[in-house]
Amino acid sequence: MQRCSSVPETLTAEQEALRTRVDEFADRELVPLERGLDQSGDSPVPTALRKHVAERARAAGIHALLQPTDDGKGRSGAIERVIVVEALARANLRLARYALGPEPGVLASVEGRLREHYLVPLLAGEKRSALAITEPRDGLSPTVAEREGGALRIRGRKSYVTGGAEADFFVVAVTLAATDGQAQARALVVVDRDAPGVRVERSFRSADGSGHVQLAFDDVRVAEDQLLAPPAQAGTGVGAGLTDLRLRVAARACGAAFWAIDHVTARLRAPHREGIPLGEREGVRLRLADMALLLYAARSALYRTARLADRGRDVRHEVLFAKILCSENAVQVVDRAVLLAGGEALIEGHPLERMQRELRTLLIAEGASDVLRQSLGKGIVERGFRGF
């Protein structure tokens, strides 16, 4: 598939080569596999297929690009990460989400049994994890862990575990019960999905086709060494890497919008029943130009923010702008693509129909737009608008 190569800022030859490598991997490896999937997005991807995609991505040198090397240093900079995520999203393939291995997150510093049993298979794509953070809204079943004979006994519930339907283990936020000399505190604990007492109360899927669960912990016992962080550091651990995650959400949104413009442009060039391609009409060209303007603005913010990150700047502030701008502009681009494509784009299973559902979730993922706006507004009131 031919893809537009324009970018808001000049890339190095190595960065251009990386994007080409990801494009070729998607065309060569993922497109043939994608043809066998239910295109409605409502059926889970088989475990064997997810692992096969990870294996092929490792062979292509793509799978570990978001992961640190053995010495703890990053394999790629912010711009490289943006390029890879955007390119995979631009392919508009369900299997693309399994091509990149996860970052270690809160497991980064584990050693011994935890490293061998959880971290190593997680980074290799052999296991999947999910953060179990959200407590029930009624507040009646908070998740509590008590020390008991060298082990932890966990009771409680989690109402919305993102990606939990495919997880082999959970990183669970708990309240560590007070003991002699220690006050009650928050902590993180690794819990296997098949541990006795772990119960999936409900499985459900969101608009983007991803699977989630509601969990109950009925006196689940785990070894005390599965307590990941000192209680005082648990909140910091959950929030670690959030800035980078938001930047990747922004890149994913831009890649999706890029695909939508390419898709509708091809359609507008094709012969039409009225005798001339729809792209010859002035009104249609105006709408297409509006879509390109939205994407150009979003990608400019995305690549500028990534470049500042690579220069060592603290970009927490800029990432909020980029995440909001990219996700909201991408939604507008795809909505307009649906209008230009016509009624067939509303049929279940059409790539634009599925993309429209998926992009709506990015308005909430890693921080809802209005929540991030509140953070921006608070910062502007307290410190002024930093601008450029």
Secondary structure, 3 states (H helix, E strand, C coil): CCCCCCCCCCCCHHHHHHHHHHHHHHHHHHHHHHCCCCCCCCCCCCHHHHHHHHHHHHHCCCCCCCCECCCCCECCCHHHHHHHHHHHHHCCCHHHHHCCCCCCHHHCCCCHHHHHHHHHHHHCCCCCEEEECECCCCCCCCCEEEEECCEEEEEEEEEEECCHHHCCEEEEEEEECCECCECCEEEEEEEECCCCCEEEEEEEECCCCCEEEEEEEEEEEEEHHHECCCHHHHHHHHHCCHHHHHHHHHHHHHHHHHHHHHHHHHHHHCCCCCCCCHHHCHHHHHHHHHHHHHHHHHHHHHHHHHHHHHCCCCCHHHHHHHHHHHHHHHHHHHHHHHHHHCHHHHCCCCHHHHHHHHHHHHCCCCCCHHHHHHHHHHHHHHHCCCCC
